[in-house]
Amino acid sequence: MSAVISKIEVDCPECGRSQLESENFLSTVCRGCGAYFKSSKASGQSRRKVKRKVIEKRELSCADCGAVQEVALEAQSSTCLSCGRHLELGHREILGEHLGNISLEGELRIGPKGNYGGSRARAARIILEGRSSGFLEAPEFLRVSGQTRIRSGAAGGRLEIQPGSVLECGDRIDFVSGRIDGELRCSVAHFAGPLFIGPSGSLVAGKIQFEELTVEPGGKIQGWAESAPATVTPAV
Amino acid sequence: MNSVTGAEVNSGDAEIAGLGPETFSIWGDIRFAKDAFLQAKVQGNVQSAKKLVVAPEAEVSGRVQAGEICVQGKIEGGVEAAGQAWIKAGALVHKLCVAHALRIEPGADFRGELRVGFGRG
């Protein structure tokens, strides 16, 4: 049994001819003059405009190819538009023992009693407050807070050692820049860009490489050091 | 080439500068009593209790010791500063750098033992 559709009478705004239309009609064509016209619901004030929620976005760079894209702030995963890599965007916290590799675009926090026991952990930002047996890779920054230890080395964008904190690293560290306000001990410390040792900072390493070095009064640095060679401009 | 030879030159003047287009050369150690601007080639060591500026044209084969040092030239034997040391872009310091505080600019060539903030001992 079909439902009865109630009809209403509408007048053409062009020729004034009346005709019957469904009461929910939005637009029609006049059967007299052929003019197209909209109902008052479609064109009038009675139609409420739905305001779309603005989706907050953030920039994200792929850890593999470095391509930058925008993703929703709340997104938990995405796919790189350039290389197709699956990007895990969430954050993770290690408060106890964790085995196995980690790769995420968000933040990884290894708590004061946390111990990362996998071979390699990669996160855009790593906050180290505990220990790591595996290699740590942080394209944005590695922030060290508390008494910490890395057995296998670390690499990334910026190394920050907070005042009063200690990082003992059993292998090479390789960062773009560094700010040391605590204590760093490692075999090789390589900084492709500037290295800053604050008034309470200390760096002791077998080999230290940098492009630019500032040691403020009170800061300490010791080791065999080498500045990056001056950029050679190719002859035209 | 203008040259001065001898085991030691005690300079009360604040400046040892190049004479004309040729570089002033010194064989032996030199010691400055005041703030100094070194613009010469030195085959030996340089000492100053005050501030010493090593000019871009200057070259020192030995070690340079001073209260404060600003290096723009070349020092092959290392630097020791009781206070601040600056190694400017284009400068060369090899072998050693001991200082209380240090700034090495991008483009400077440093290679050697680095000891800052641990005293001169």
HADDOCK unambig.tbl for C-alpha pairs under 7 A between the chains (distance, minus, plus):
assign (segid A and resid 211 and name CA) (segid B and resid 106 and name CA) 5.45 0.50 0.50
assign (segid A and resid 212 and name CA) (segid B and resid 104 and name CA) 5.60 0.50 0.50
assign (segid A and resid 212 and name CA) (segid B and resid 105 and name CA) 5.21 0.50 0.50
assign (segid A and resid 212 and name CA) (segid B and resid 106 and name CA) 4.80 0.50 0.50
assign (segid A and resid 213 and name CA) (segid B and resid 103 and name CA) 5.65 0.50 0.50
assign (segid A and resid 213 and name CA) (segid B and resid 104 and name CA) 4.95 0.50 0.50
assign (segid A and resid 213 and name CA) (segid B and resid 105 and name CA) 6.71 0.50 0.50
assign (segid A and resid 214 and name CA) (segid B and resid 102 and name CA) 5.78 0.50 0.50
assign (segid A and resid 214 and name CA) (segid B and resid 103 and name CA) 4.50 0.50 0.50
assign (segid A and resid 214 and name CA) (segid B and resid 104 and name CA) 6.41 0.50 0.50
assign (segid A and resid 215 and name CA) (segid B and resid 101 and name CA) 5.36 0.50 0.50
assign (segid A and resid 215 and name CA) (segid B and resid 102 and name CA) 4.97 0.50 0.50
assign (segid A and resid 215 and name CA) (segid B and resid 103 and name CA) 6.29 0.50 0.50
assign (segid A and resid 216 and name CA) (segid B and resid 101 and name CA) 5.37 0.50 0.50
assign (segid A and resid 216 and name CA) (segid B and resid 102 and name CA) 6.79 0.50 0.50
assign (segid A and resid 217 and name CA) (segid B and resid 100 and name CA) 6.21 0.50 0.50
assign (segid A and resid 217 and name CA) (segid B and resid 101 and name CA) 4.85 0.50 0.50
assign (segid A and resid 218 and name CA) (segid B and resid 117 and name CA) 6.14 0.50 0.50
assign (segid A and resid 219 and name CA) (segid B and resid 117 and name CA) 5.87 0.50 0.50
assign (segid A and resid 220 and name CA) (segid B and resid 116 and name CA) 5.26 0.50 0.50
assign (segid A and resid 220 and name CA) (segid B and resid 117 and name CA) 4.54 0.50 0.50
assign (segid A and resid 220 and name CA) (segid B and resid 118 and name CA) 6.65 0.50 0.50
assign (segid A and resid 221 and name CA) (segid B and resid 114 and name CA) 6.97 0.50 0.50
assign (segid A and resid 221 and name CA) (segid B and resid 115 and name CA) 5.78 0.50 0.50
assign (segid A and resid 221 and name CA) (segid B and resid 116 and name CA) 5.19 0.50 0.50
assign (segid A and resid 221 and name CA) (segid B and resid 117 and name CA) 6.84 0.50 0.50
assign (segid A and resid 222 and name CA) (segid B and resid 114 and name CA) 5.37 0.50 0.50
assign (segid A and resid 222 and name CA) (segid B and resid 115 and name CA) 4.58 0.50 0.50
assign (segid A and resid 222 and name CA) (segid B and resid 116 and name CA) 6.50 0.50 0.50
assign (segid A and resid 223 and name CA) (segid B and resid 113 and name CA) 5.91 0.50 0.50
assign (segid A and resid 223 and name CA) (segid B and resid 114 and name CA) 5.46 0.50 0.50
assign (segid A and resid 223 and name CA) (segid B and resid 115 and name CA) 6.82 0.50 0.50
assign (segid A and resid 224 and name CA) (segid B and resid 112 and name CA) 5.51 0.50 0.50
assign (segid A and resid 224 and name CA) (segid B and resid 113 and name CA) 4.41 0.50 0.50
assign (segid A and resid 224 and name CA) (segid B and resid 114 and name CA) 5.82 0.50 0.50
assign (segid A and resid 225 and name CA) (segid B and resid 111 and name CA) 5.76 0.50 0.50
assign (segid A and resid 225 and name CA) (segid B and resid 112 and name CA) 5.51 0.50 0.50
assign (segid A and resid 225 and name CA) (segid B and resid 113 and name CA) 6.01 0.50 0.50
assign (segid A and resid 225 and name CA) (segid B and resid 114 and name CA) 5.97 0.50 0.50
assign (segid A and resid 226 and name CA) (segid B and resid 110 and name CA) 5.56 0.50 0.50
assign (segid A and resid 226 and name CA) (segid B and resid 111 and name CA) 4.45 0.50 0.50
assign (segid A and resid 226 and name CA) (segid B and resid 112 and name CA) 6.61 0.50 0.50
assign (segid A and resid 227 and name CA) (segid B and resid 109 and name CA) 5.86 0.50 0.50
assign (segid A and resid 227 and name CA) (segid B and resid 110 and name CA) 5.26 0.50 0.50
assign (segid A and resid 227 and name CA) (segid B and resid 111 and name CA) 6.56 0.50 0.50
assign (segid A and resid 229 and name CA) (segid B and resid 107 and name CA) 6.91 0.50 0.50
assign (segid A and resid 229 and name CA) (segid B and resid 109 and name CA) 6.56 0.50 0.50
assign (segid A and resid 230 and name CA) (segid B and resid 107 and name CA) 4.71 0.50 0.50
